[in-house]
Amino acid sequence: MLKVIKFVKNLSYILIIIKRVISLEMKSFLFKEIKYYEKIDSTNLEAKRILNKGCSNNNFVVVAKTQTSGIGRFNRKWVSEKGGLWFSLVFPDTDFNSTITIFSSIILHKTILNYFSEAPVAIKWPNDIFWNDKKLAGILSVKSENATIIGLGVNINQKRLPEDLMNTATSVYIETKITMNLKNTLKTFLYFFEKNITEYINEDIMSFRQYYKNYDYLYGKKISISLSEKNFIGQAAGISKRGELMVIIDNEKKYFISADKIDIIG
């Protein structure tokens, strides 16, 4: 009986060691460190602080369970309560093209489909992921000194969103009633990011335009674009090789590198 107990204990110890080895093998080769926080103002802001202190010369990831001051485009508040996946990819001494946001949105889309292959998930230019016509995720890429920071916010396990967002935003749980492991979801995203980053660096967004077209939320729809207090109406026609939004206005193709607001009107 004692020998059996000893064998079980040894087996348990061996399994623990195997798990640790697997965990080490799953560490990212592109990101040398993943920094986890229970609560923080913003993963992008923390990334800037780390860079300013000169604490890291290698690529790293900042992850938080909650953000108290999450920021979206144009300094809009991003609600970042517990249950979401809030993280920033940080590349010191790296100057990516502006299309890095589109590339990251494609990778995030691939990550969601990895778990829910039939999900009605689409990419909305320039930086959002939509599920059933509601916003699931957003991406904010910024330059800081000689670094590139890519902030991502994904609604994952929230069972309910703030009342003022219920009609425009959603979460994976709300859509599927499935609770996801956030760390595994992050690992999956990093896997797809690493798998595709060399192709992106070599060919920019060109290699990914067909994928984008397949899941383009705006493609073929009549849209209204607000930009610098001007308003344009036309039909969305995909993205250019430089990542611009292409819109047919009065039978002529126009290119937009940014927009304050985009609404679907038909």
Order of alpha helices (4+ residues) and beta strands (2+ residues): alpha-beta-alpha-beta-beta-alpha-beta-beta-beta-beta-alpha-alpha-alpha-beta-beta-beta-beta-beta
